[in-house]
Structures are given as structure tokens and as C-alpha cells.
Amino acid sequence: MIKTIDFVPGDLVRVHQKIKEDEKTRIQVFEGIVLGIRGRGENKSFTVRKLVGNVAVERIWPIGSPNIDKVEIKAHSKTRVRRAKLYHLRKTN
């Protein structure tokens, strides 16, 4: 579970998610671009999009989810992002 958000839309992040299989728990990494952050307080969530081959995959996580182990910021956007939601990236791929 993460407490605060240190990233903004346009950042490249790696989300470490706990996956429970039978009795074992493993960590799966989802790496992609943050499209947007929505909500307030405990109701806050963020959307991450990545490309797998020619198919785009988006995942939405609540901030207070116990399944999130950690979120690493791999890279900040090279240019200043002027939008709160980067939904226009969906049309390019």
C-alpha cells in the first residue's frame, strides 16, 4: 500500500503488484505511462498504460490498495505536461 503519490501524468512508472496464487504470493511488475490521477483522499486512483506488442493495456489502481507493494518512478516526462488526463495518447496507438 502506498500513502502518497510522487508522480504526475506523463511519468513512466513501475507498479509492483502482489499476486496471490494458492498459498504463495509473488510480485508482478507493470511498467507504463501514467495517463491520469483521479479522486480525493482515500478515493484516489491512477491509470497506467503500456504497450504489449501492438495491443495497449491499461490498469487502474486505487491508492489505498493492499495489493500494491510499491511504485517506482522510472522517468519523468521529457517535456512539461499541460494536461491533467493524457487520454489523447490512446488515439496514437
C-alpha positions as CSV (number, residue, x, y, z in Angstrom):
1,M,0.0,0.0,0.0
2,I,1.3,3.4,-0.9
3,K,0.5,6.5,1.2
4,T,1.3,9.4,-1.2
5,I,1.7,10.0,-4.9
6,D,5.0,11.3,-6.0
7,F,4.3,11.0,-9.8
8,V,2.3,13.1,-12.2
9,P,0.6,12.2,-15.6
10,G,3.2,11.6,-18.2
11,D,5.7,9.9,-16.0
12,L,7.0,6.4,-16.7
13,V,6.3,4.2,-13.6
14,R,6.8,0.6,-12.5
15,V,3.9,-0.6,-10.3
16,H,4.9,-3.7,-8.2
17,Q,1.7,-5.6,-7.6
18,K,1.2,-8.6,-5.2
19,I,-0.4,-11.6,-6.9
20,K,-1.7,-14.4,-4.8
21,E,-1.6,-17.9,-6.3
22,D,-2.8,-20.6,-3.9
23,E,-0.7,-20.2,-0.8
24,K,2.1,-18.3,-2.5
25,T,2.4,-14.6,-3.1
26,R,4.5,-13.1,-5.8
27,I,5.3,-9.6,-7.1
28,Q,4.4,-8.7,-10.7
29,V,5.7,-5.5,-12.3
30,F,3.6,-3.4,-14.6
31,E,5.5,-0.7,-16.4
32,G,3.9,2.1,-18.3
33,I,2.9,5.8,-18.6
34,V,0.6,7.4,-16.1
35,L,-2.5,8.6,-18.0
36,G,-4.2,10.3,-15.1
37,I,-4.9,10.6,-11.4
38,R,-8.5,10.9,-10.2
39,G,-10.3,11.3,-6.9
40,R,-9.5,12.7,-3.5
41,G,-8.2,11.3,-0.2
42,E,-8.8,7.6,0.1
43,N,-10.8,7.5,-3.1
44,K,-7.8,8.5,-5.2
45,S,-6.8,6.2,-8.1
46,F,-4.4,6.3,-11.0
47,T,-4.3,4.8,-14.5
48,V,-1.2,3.3,-16.2
49,R,-1.0,2.3,-19.9
50,K,1.6,0.1,-21.6
51,L,2.0,-1.4,-25.0
52,V,2.4,-5.2,-25.4
53,G,3.2,-5.8,-29.0
54,N,0.5,-3.9,-30.9
55,V,-2.0,-4.1,-28.1
56,A,-2.4,-1.4,-25.4
57,V,-3.1,-2.5,-21.8
58,E,-4.4,-0.1,-19.2
59,R,-4.7,-0.8,-15.5
60,I,-6.4,1.3,-12.8
61,W,-5.3,1.0,-9.1
62,P,-6.7,2.7,-6.0
63,I,-4.1,4.4,-3.9
64,G,-5.0,2.5,-0.8
65,S,-5.0,-0.9,-2.4
66,P,-3.1,-3.5,-0.2
67,N,-2.1,-5.3,-3.5
68,I,0.3,-2.5,-4.4
69,D,3.7,-3.2,-3.0
70,K,5.5,-0.1,-4.3
71,V,5.5,2.4,-7.2
72,E,8.9,3.3,-8.7
73,I,9.3,6.4,-10.9
74,K,11.5,5.3,-13.8
75,A,11.5,8.6,-15.8
76,H,9.8,11.9,-15.7
77,S,8.2,13.3,-18.9
78,K,10.8,15.0,-21.1
79,T,8.6,18.0,-21.7
80,R,6.2,19.8,-19.4
81,V,2.8,18.0,-19.5
82,R,0.0,20.6,-19.9
83,R,-3.0,18.2,-19.4
84,A,-4.3,16.5,-16.3
85,K,-5.5,13.5,-18.3
86,L,-3.5,12.2,-21.2
87,Y,-6.3,10.4,-23.0
88,H,-5.1,11.7,-26.3
89,L,-2.3,9.0,-26.1
90,R,-5.0,6.4,-26.7
91,K,-5.6,7.6,-30.2
92,T,-1.9,7.4,-31.3
93,N,-1.7,3.6,-30.9
